[in-house]
Amino acid sequence: MLVTAEKERKWRSQGYKPEKRKDETFWCRRESTIGSRFEEKKCWTAEALEENERNSQKYVEDLQHSSNPNGK
């Protein structure tokens, strides 16, 4: 998957760094686990990051619509 400069800037600003593994690029960052002081390195493909973004946006939109069912 081709990553645009805009996507790369966005992901880098969120703490992701690209890592090459064989012939594939993964986007990785360290995240804290709830209830722990230890950070864990988590990596995703560009496709997975985009899917996460779409799912997050849909979740927010669904919450907004369900919290105000009458549109008022």
C-alpha positions as CSV (number, residue, x, y, z in Angstrom):
1,M,0.0,0.0,0.0
2,L,1.3,3.4,-0.9
3,V,1.3,5.8,2.1
4,T,0.8,9.5,1.2
5,A,3.0,12.2,2.7
6,E,-0.1,13.4,4.6
7,K,-0.8,10.0,6.2
8,E,2.9,9.7,7.1
9,R,2.9,13.1,8.8
10,K,-0.3,12.2,10.7
11,W,1.0,8.9,11.9
12,R,4.4,10.3,12.9
13,S,2.6,13.1,14.9
14,Q,0.8,10.3,16.7
15,G,4.1,8.7,17.7
16,Y,4.3,6.0,15.0
17,K,7.6,5.2,13.3
18,P,8.0,3.1,10.2
19,E,9.9,-0.2,10.5
20,K,10.8,-2.5,7.6
21,R,10.3,-6.2,8.1
22,K,11.3,-8.3,5.1
23,D,9.5,-6.5,2.3
24,E,6.7,-4.9,4.3
25,T,6.5,-1.7,6.3
26,F,5.0,-1.6,9.7
27,W,4.1,1.5,11.7
28,C,5.1,1.0,15.4
29,R,4.8,3.0,18.6
30,R,5.1,2.2,22.3
31,E,1.8,2.2,24.3
32,S,1.1,1.9,28.0
33,T,-1.2,-0.8,29.1
34,I,-4.0,0.2,31.4
35,G,-3.0,-0.7,35.0
36,S,0.7,-1.1,34.2
37,R,3.7,1.2,34.1
38,F,5.2,-0.8,31.3
39,E,5.0,0.2,27.7
40,E,4.5,-2.3,25.0
41,K,5.6,-1.9,21.4
42,K,2.7,-2.3,19.0
43,C,3.0,-2.4,15.2
44,W,0.4,-2.3,12.4
45,T,0.5,-2.3,8.7
46,A,-0.7,0.8,6.9
47,E,-3.9,-1.0,5.9
48,A,-4.6,-1.9,9.6
49,L,-4.0,1.7,10.7
50,E,-6.4,3.0,8.1
51,E,-9.0,0.4,9.1
52,N,-8.6,1.4,12.7
53,E,-9.1,5.1,11.8
54,R,-12.3,4.2,9.8
55,N,-13.7,2.1,12.7
56,S,-12.9,4.9,15.2
57,Q,-14.6,7.5,13.1
58,K,-17.6,5.3,12.6
59,Y,-17.8,4.7,16.3
60,V,-17.7,8.4,17.1
61,E,-20.4,9.1,14.5
62,D,-22.6,6.3,15.9
63,L,-22.2,7.7,19.4
64,Q,-23.2,11.2,18.3
65,H,-26.3,9.9,16.5
66,S,-27.4,7.7,19.3
67,S,-26.9,10.3,22.0
68,N,-29.3,12.7,20.2
69,P,-31.9,10.5,18.4
70,N,-34.3,13.4,17.7
71,G,-31.7,15.6,16.1
72,K,-32.3,18.4,18.5
